[in-house]
Amino acid sequence: MRVFDLHCDTLTTCKRKGWDLENEGSHLRLSDAEGYDAYIQLYAIFIPDEIRGERAGQYFSIHHLYYRRQLEQAAGRMADIAARR
């Protein structure tokens, strides 16, 4: 089976809770992908409406750094498709 998942809040939820992307409390874990023929997970950084201006940029940077660290931890099991352009 092939899966294309749009749980776009996974990244920010895991960061807020101090989890990594393998945490059992998460809806989806990286290890879940291993059982599929193909698996694409969309990660997004949602900036809450009340965060604006410079604070919004900082919020994004913090979450993007978290994402990059998760990529490093999952080397060989997770790839950033956007970075391949």
MDAnalysis code that builds the backbone (N, CA, C; Angstrom):
import MDAnalysis as mda
import numpy as np

u = mda.Universe.empty(255, n_residues=85, atom_resindex=np.repeat(np.arange(85), 3), trajectory=True)
u.add_TopologyAttr("name", ["N", "CA", "C"] * 85)
u.add_TopologyAttr("resid", np.arange(1, 86))
u.add_TopologyAttr("resname", ["MET", "ARG", "VAL", "PHE", "ASP", "LEU", "HIS", "CYS", "ASP", "THR", "LEU", "THR", "THR", "CYS", "LYS", "ARG", "LYS", "GLY", "TRP", "ASP", "LEU", "GLU", "ASN", "GLU", "GLY", "SER", "HIS", "LEU", "ARG", "LEU", "SER", "ASP", "ALA", "GLU", "GLY", "TYR", "ASP", "ALA", "TYR", "ILE", "GLN", "LEU", "TYR", "ALA", "ILE", "PHE", "ILE", "PRO", "ASP", "GLU", "ILE", "ARG", "GLY", "GLU", "ARG", "ALA", "GLY", "GLN", "TYR", "PHE", "SER", "ILE", "HIS", "HIS", "LEU", "TYR", "TYR", "ARG", "ARG", "GLN", "LEU", "GLU", "GLN", "ALA", "ALA", "GLY", "ARG", "MET", "ALA", "ASP", "ILE", "ALA", "ALA", "ARG", "ARG"])
u.atoms.positions = np.array([
    [0.836, -1.174, 0.000],
    [0.000, 0.000, 0.000],
    [0.888, 1.246, 0.000],
    [0.415, 2.280, -0.673],
    [1.101, 3.566, -0.688],
    [0.301, 4.560, 0.145],
    [1.006, 5.378, 0.925],
    [0.347, 6.331, 1.819],
    [0.903, 7.732, 1.585],
    [-0.009, 8.685, 1.495],
    [0.343, 10.109, 1.428],
    [-0.387, 10.755, 2.595],
    [0.343, 11.146, 3.631],
    [-0.277, 11.624, 4.862],
    [-0.168, 13.135, 4.994],
    [-1.270, 13.744, 5.365],
    [-1.315, 15.198, 5.513],
    [-1.569, 15.622, 6.956],
    [-1.068, 14.872, 7.929],
    [-1.141, 15.311, 9.326],
    [-0.127, 16.446, 9.493],
    [-0.460, 17.579, 8.972],
    [0.478, 18.703, 8.908],
    [0.868, 19.256, 10.273],
    [0.103, 18.919, 11.312],
    [0.420, 19.445, 12.640],
    [1.395, 18.558, 13.411],
    [1.808, 17.446, 12.844],
    [2.689, 16.511, 13.555],
    [3.974, 17.181, 14.015],
    [4.608, 17.933, 13.158],
    [5.892, 18.548, 13.475],
    [5.783, 19.528, 14.643],
    [4.848, 20.462, 14.568],
    [4.733, 21.454, 15.635],
    [4.226, 20.834, 16.938],
    [3.365, 19.832, 16.840],
    [2.890, 19.151, 18.049],
    [4.031, 18.423, 18.743],
    [4.818, 17.684, 17.990],
    [5.955, 16.963, 18.577],
    [6.952, 17.934, 19.209],
    [7.237, 19.031, 18.542],
    [8.163, 20.026, 19.089],
    [7.624, 20.599, 20.397],
    [6.354, 20.968, 20.412],
    [5.740, 21.563, 21.601],
    [5.769, 20.600, 22.782],
    [5.591, 19.313, 22.514],
    [5.541, 18.318, 23.590],
    [6.915, 17.760, 23.943],
    [7.942, 18.188, 23.202],
    [9.290, 17.702, 23.473],
    [9.531, 16.284, 22.988],
    [8.752, 15.854, 22.008],
    [8.868, 14.507, 21.450],
    [9.768, 14.526, 20.228],
    [10.247, 13.347, 19.839],
    [10.847, 13.213, 18.523],
    [9.787, 12.578, 17.620],
    [10.107, 12.346, 16.381],
    [9.119, 11.832, 15.436],
    [8.866, 10.338, 15.588],
    [9.485, 9.703, 16.573],
    [9.237, 8.295, 16.882],
    [8.390, 8.129, 18.140],
    [7.960, 9.209, 18.752],
    [7.227, 9.121, 20.009],
    [5.909, 8.375, 19.840],
    [5.628, 7.472, 20.746],
    [4.416, 6.658, 20.646],
    [3.129, 7.454, 20.858],
    [3.223, 8.653, 21.411],
    [2.041, 9.485, 21.594],
    [1.609, 10.183, 20.319],
    [2.470, 10.160, 19.320],
    [2.181, 10.822, 18.052],
    [1.222, 9.973, 17.213],
    [0.434, 10.634, 16.360],
    [-0.455, 9.897, 15.463],
    [0.331, 8.972, 14.554],
    [1.452, 9.452, 14.088],
    [2.281, 8.681, 13.166],
    [3.732, 8.761, 13.603],
    [4.413, 7.653, 13.473],
    [5.843, 7.595, 13.777],
    [6.583, 7.203, 12.508],
    [7.847, 7.549, 12.441],
    [8.638, 7.174, 11.271],
    [8.616, 5.667, 11.057],
    [8.644, 4.904, 12.142],
    [8.648, 3.449, 12.006],
    [7.355, 2.930, 11.371],
    [6.262, 3.699, 11.457],
    [5.014, 3.302, 10.808],
    [5.190, 3.220, 9.295],
    [6.039, 4.049, 8.760],
    [6.249, 4.114, 7.311],
    [6.907, 2.856, 6.762],
    [7.613, 2.132, 7.601],
    [8.365, 0.969, 7.132],
    [7.470, -0.153, 6.618],
    [6.194, -0.161, 6.983],
    [5.291, -1.218, 6.540],
    [4.600, -0.948, 5.217],
    [4.895, 0.182, 4.578],
    [4.228, 0.551, 3.340],
    [5.171, 0.468, 2.142],
    [4.587, 0.274, 0.969],
    [5.380, 0.260, -0.268],
    [5.965, 1.632, -0.543],
    [5.193, 2.654, -0.267],
    [5.639, 4.046, -0.416],
    [4.943, 4.868, 0.656],
    [5.651, 5.852, 1.186],
    [5.096, 6.659, 2.275],
    [5.615, 8.082, 2.151],
    [4.691, 9.028, 2.068],
    [5.045, 10.446, 2.040],
    [4.328, 11.122, 3.198],
    [5.093, 11.861, 3.978],
    [4.546, 12.593, 5.130],
    [4.802, 14.075, 4.898],
    [3.759, 14.859, 4.942],
    [3.897, 16.302, 4.807],
    [4.072, 16.908, 6.198],
    [5.132, 17.652, 6.379],
    [5.351, 18.381, 7.627],
    [5.221, 19.866, 7.324],
    [4.504, 20.558, 8.184],
    [4.314, 21.993, 8.007],
    [4.550, 22.683, 9.342],
    [4.904, 23.941, 9.273],
    [5.073, 24.741, 10.483],
    [3.965, 25.785, 10.487],
    [2.958, 25.527, 11.309],
    [1.859, 26.470, 11.446],
    [2.214, 27.504, 12.489],
    [2.113, 28.740, 12.121],
    [2.397, 29.836, 13.046],
    [1.051, 30.337, 13.580],
    [0.847, 30.254, 14.899],
    [-0.427, 30.706, 15.473],
    [-0.728, 32.155, 15.097],
    [-2.003, 32.458, 14.940],
    [-2.438, 33.798, 14.522],
    [-1.921, 34.913, 15.427],
    [-1.776, 34.617, 16.710],
    [-1.365, 35.669, 17.647],
    [0.136, 35.974, 17.578],
    [0.881, 35.187, 16.826],
    [2.327, 35.432, 16.686],
    [2.552, 36.154, 15.365],
    [3.106, 37.337, 15.435],
    [3.287, 38.178, 14.248],
    [4.694, 38.763, 14.202],
    [5.038, 39.297, 13.056],
    [6.286, 40.025, 12.883],
    [7.521, 39.203, 13.187],
    [8.463, 39.813, 13.887],
    [9.732, 39.160, 14.202],
    [9.531, 37.877, 15.005],
    [8.551, 37.884, 15.900],
    [8.266, 36.682, 16.686],
    [7.855, 35.517, 15.787],
    [7.136, 35.801, 14.713],
    [6.732, 34.754, 13.773],
    [7.958, 34.159, 13.086],
    [8.896, 35.002, 12.714],
    [10.135, 34.520, 12.114],
    [10.929, 33.651, 13.079],
    [10.968, 34.068, 14.337],
    [11.671, 33.286, 15.353],
    [10.980, 31.938, 15.575],
    [9.660, 31.950, 15.621],
    [8.880, 30.724, 15.799],
    [9.197, 29.748, 14.664],
    [9.189, 30.271, 13.437],
    [9.511, 29.427, 12.292],
    [10.926, 28.869, 12.407],
    [11.889, 29.709, 12.729],
    [13.285, 29.277, 12.809],
    [13.484, 28.181, 13.850],
    [12.847, 28.323, 15.004],
    [12.951, 27.312, 16.058],
    [12.393, 25.973, 15.582],
    [11.250, 26.015, 14.932],
    [10.628, 24.780, 14.466],
    [11.360, 24.189, 13.261],
    [11.910, 25.042, 12.422],
    [12.680, 24.535, 11.288],
    [13.955, 23.854, 11.780],
    [14.598, 24.408, 12.784],
    [15.778, 23.779, 13.376],
    [15.418, 22.415, 13.966],
    [14.290, 22.343, 14.658],
    [13.804, 21.062, 15.191],
    [13.639, 20.048, 14.055],
    [13.026, 20.470, 12.947],
    [12.831, 19.609, 11.788],
    [14.174, 19.115, 11.235],
    [15.131, 20.021, 11.098],
    [16.448, 19.635, 10.568],
    [17.124, 18.607, 11.488],
    [16.975, 18.781, 12.786],
    [17.546, 17.823, 13.741],
    [16.863, 16.463, 13.627],
    [15.563, 16.468, 13.409],
    [14.847, 15.210, 13.219],
    [15.337, 14.505, 11.957],
    [15.604, 15.278, 10.900],
    [16.163, 14.693, 9.678],
    [17.509, 14.028, 9.951],
    [18.347, 14.699, 10.724],
    [19.661, 14.138, 11.063],
    [19.514, 12.848, 11.862],
    [18.617, 12.837, 12.839],
    [18.413, 11.650, 13.664],
    [17.874, 10.477, 12.855],
    [17.107, 10.776, 11.833],
    [16.479, 9.729, 11.023],
    [17.227, 9.503, 9.709],
    [18.485, 9.847, 9.677],
    [19.277, 9.700, 8.445],
    [19.119, 8.287, 7.891],
    [18.831, 8.219, 6.603],
    [18.651, 6.940, 5.937],
    [17.206, 6.450, 5.953],
    [16.372, 7.028, 6.814],
    [14.968, 6.623, 6.886],
    [14.033, 7.749, 6.495],
    [14.538, 8.966, 6.433],
    [13.713, 10.146, 6.153],
    [14.522, 11.095, 5.275],
    [13.874, 11.648, 4.275],
    [14.559, 12.578, 3.382],
    [13.686, 13.787, 3.129],
    [14.311, 14.920, 2.976],
    [13.611, 16.164, 2.673],
    [13.557, 16.312, 1.158],
    [12.400, 16.031, 0.591],
    [12.255, 16.089, -0.861],
    [12.461, 17.496, -1.389],
    [11.977, 18.508, -0.670],
    [12.123, 19.897, -1.117],
    [13.586, 20.297, -1.231],
    [14.436, 19.738, -0.408],
    [15.851, 20.086, -0.437],
    [16.576, 19.487, -1.637],
    [15.938, 18.597, -2.344],
    [16.572, 17.937, -3.502],
    [16.425, 18.717, -4.786],
    [15.787, 19.847, -4.757],
    [15.581, 20.636, -5.988],
    [16.845, 21.276, -6.426],
])
